[in-house]
Amino acid sequence: MECPNDKEYLEKILFHDMEVEYCPRCLGIWFDKNELRLAKDDKDKQLNWVDIDLWRDKTKFKVSHGDKHCPVDRAGLTEVKYGGSKTKVDFCKMCGGIWLDRGEFKQIINYLKKKSDYEVLHNYTKNSIKQLWEVFSGPEGFRSELGDFLMLIKLFNYKFITQYPRIEGLIDSLPK
């Protein structure tokens, strides 16, 4: 397979427990379908509940046709703005693969951490209901979705206690 940027031959490496292809010259990474989600989950277990969904928020959905081609099927890659971040990823509509230029994986992880912190504290009820629903109907298996739901509850407890230490003191002082 050839690099979408500089036509260099892509090499296989183990990246966050996923075998992916990367370019030794520009350090871009090719993820086959679903591999980006799995690498994100391996990188930070607390982000498991945050789905990588390029298409969900239509108000932030920005697409353009780039000049890069898929290393798998040579189809033109579509440039998609990643959620509310400034990161743009290259997506293949044919095979579902994603090309990330150097540093974009880190940008996505940082964006998801900020999004997770905000969502846990500000939209906890909505996200809890959504995650509970996904336990029974989600895109991943039952066990994985249940783990995501439990992680959300755990994160809320940690972040709530950090944000409001007086309330924790009051709860601890209650008779047992």
C-alpha positions as CSV (number, residue, x, y, z in Angstrom):
1,M,0.0,0.0,0.0
2,E,1.1,3.5,-0.8
3,C,1.0,6.6,1.5
4,P,-1.8,9.0,0.5
5,N,0.7,11.9,1.1
6,D,4.0,11.0,-0.5
7,K,3.4,7.6,-2.2
8,E,6.0,6.0,0.2
9,Y,5.4,2.3,0.9
10,L,3.4,1.8,4.1
11,E,4.8,-0.4,6.8
12,K,2.9,-2.4,9.5
13,I,3.3,-1.5,13.2
14,L,1.6,-2.3,16.4
15,F,-0.2,0.9,17.5
16,H,-2.2,0.8,20.8
17,D,-2.8,-2.9,20.4
18,M,-3.8,-2.6,16.8
19,E,-1.8,-3.6,13.7
20,V,-2.0,-0.6,11.5
21,E,0.0,0.8,8.5
22,Y,2.1,3.9,8.8
23,C,4.4,5.9,6.5
24,P,8.0,6.0,7.7
25,R,8.5,9.3,5.9
26,C,5.5,11.5,7.0
27,L,4.5,9.4,10.0
28,G,0.8,9.3,8.9
29,I,-1.3,6.3,10.0
30,W,-3.8,4.2,8.1
31,F,-6.7,2.6,10.2
32,D,-8.9,0.0,8.6
33,K,-12.6,0.2,9.5
34,N,-13.2,0.4,13.3
35,E,-9.4,0.3,14.1
36,L,-9.4,4.0,15.1
37,R,-12.1,3.3,17.7
38,L,-10.2,0.3,19.1
39,A,-6.9,2.2,19.2
40,K,-8.7,5.1,21.1
41,D,-10.2,2.6,23.6
42,D,-6.7,1.1,24.2
43,K,-5.0,4.5,24.6
44,D,-7.4,5.7,27.3
45,K,-9.9,3.3,28.9
46,Q,-11.8,6.2,30.3
47,L,-12.7,7.3,26.8
48,N,-14.4,4.0,25.9
49,W,-17.9,5.4,26.4
50,V,-17.2,8.4,24.0
51,D,-18.0,7.1,20.5
52,I,-16.0,8.2,17.5
53,D,-18.7,9.3,15.2
54,L,-17.8,11.6,12.4
55,W,-21.3,11.9,11.2
56,R,-23.5,12.4,14.3
57,D,-23.6,16.2,14.8
58,K,-24.9,17.6,11.5
59,T,-24.3,21.2,12.6
60,K,-20.5,20.5,12.9
61,F,-20.4,18.2,9.9
62,K,-18.0,19.6,7.3
63,V,-16.9,17.6,4.3
64,S,-14.6,18.3,1.4
65,H,-13.0,16.2,-1.3
66,G,-9.2,16.1,-0.9
67,D,-6.5,15.2,-3.2
68,K,-5.5,12.0,-1.4
69,H,-6.3,8.5,-2.4
70,C,-7.1,5.4,-0.3
71,P,-4.1,3.1,0.1
72,V,-6.5,0.1,0.0
73,D,-8.7,0.7,-3.0
74,R,-7.3,3.9,-4.5
75,A,-10.7,5.7,-4.2
76,G,-10.6,9.4,-3.4
77,L,-10.5,10.2,0.3
78,T,-13.1,12.5,1.8
79,E,-11.8,15.1,4.2
80,V,-14.1,15.2,7.3
81,K,-13.8,17.7,10.1
82,Y,-13.7,15.7,13.4
83,G,-16.6,16.7,15.6
84,G,-16.1,20.1,17.2
85,S,-12.4,20.0,16.9
86,K,-10.1,21.6,14.4
87,T,-8.8,18.2,13.3
88,K,-9.6,16.9,9.8
89,V,-9.4,13.3,9.0
90,D,-9.3,11.6,5.6
91,F,-12.1,9.0,5.2
92,C,-12.6,6.4,2.5
93,K,-16.3,5.9,1.7
94,M,-15.6,2.6,0.0
95,C,-13.8,0.6,2.7
96,G,-14.4,2.8,5.8
97,G,-10.7,3.3,6.5
98,I,-9.3,6.5,8.0
99,W,-6.0,8.2,7.3
100,L,-4.5,10.4,10.0
101,D,-1.6,12.7,9.4
102,R,1.2,13.0,11.9
103,G,-0.2,14.2,15.3
104,E,-3.9,13.9,14.5
105,F,-4.4,10.9,16.7
106,K,-3.1,12.9,19.7
107,Q,-5.3,15.8,18.7
108,I,-8.4,13.5,18.6
109,I,-7.5,12.0,22.0
110,N,-7.1,15.5,23.5
111,Y,-10.4,16.6,22.0
112,L,-12.2,13.6,23.3
113,K,-10.8,14.1,26.8
114,K,-12.1,17.7,26.9
115,K,-15.4,16.6,25.5
116,S,-15.6,13.7,28.0
117,D,-15.0,16.1,31.0
118,Y,-17.6,18.5,29.8
119,E,-20.2,15.8,28.9
120,V,-19.7,13.9,32.2
121,L,-20.5,17.0,34.3
122,H,-22.9,18.9,32.2
123,N,-25.0,16.3,30.3
124,Y,-24.7,13.4,32.8
125,T,-28.4,12.4,32.8
126,K,-28.7,12.5,29.0
127,N,-25.4,10.6,28.5
128,S,-26.3,8.0,31.1
129,I,-29.7,7.3,29.4
130,K,-28.0,7.1,26.0
131,Q,-25.3,4.7,27.3
132,L,-27.8,2.5,29.1
133,W,-29.9,2.3,25.9
134,E,-26.7,1.3,24.0
135,V,-26.2,-1.6,26.5
136,F,-29.1,-3.3,24.8
137,S,-29.0,-1.8,21.3
138,G,-25.6,-0.3,20.8
139,P,-23.2,-0.8,17.9
140,E,-20.8,-2.8,20.1
141,G,-21.5,-6.0,22.0
142,F,-23.4,-6.2,25.3
143,R,-20.3,-6.6,27.4
144,S,-18.5,-3.7,25.8
145,E,-21.5,-1.4,26.0
146,L,-22.1,-2.3,29.7
147,G,-18.4,-1.5,30.4
148,D,-18.9,1.9,28.7
149,F,-22.0,2.6,30.9
150,L,-20.2,1.6,34.1
151,M,-17.2,3.8,33.1
152,L,-19.5,6.8,32.7
153,I,-20.9,6.3,36.2
154,K,-17.4,5.9,37.6
155,L,-16.1,9.0,35.9
156,F,-19.1,11.1,37.1
157,N,-18.4,10.0,40.7
158,Y,-14.7,11.0,40.3
159,K,-15.3,14.3,38.6
160,F,-18.2,15.2,40.9
161,I,-16.2,14.6,44.0
162,T,-13.2,16.6,42.6
163,Q,-15.5,19.4,41.6
164,Y,-17.5,19.5,44.8
165,P,-15.3,18.3,47.7
166,R,-17.6,19.9,50.4
167,I,-20.4,17.6,49.3
168,E,-18.1,14.6,49.6
169,G,-17.3,15.7,53.2
170,L,-21.0,16.0,54.0
171,I,-21.7,12.6,52.6
172,D,-18.8,11.1,54.5
173,S,-20.1,12.7,57.7
174,L,-23.5,11.1,57.5
175,P,-24.2,8.3,60.0
176,K,-23.7,4.9,58.6
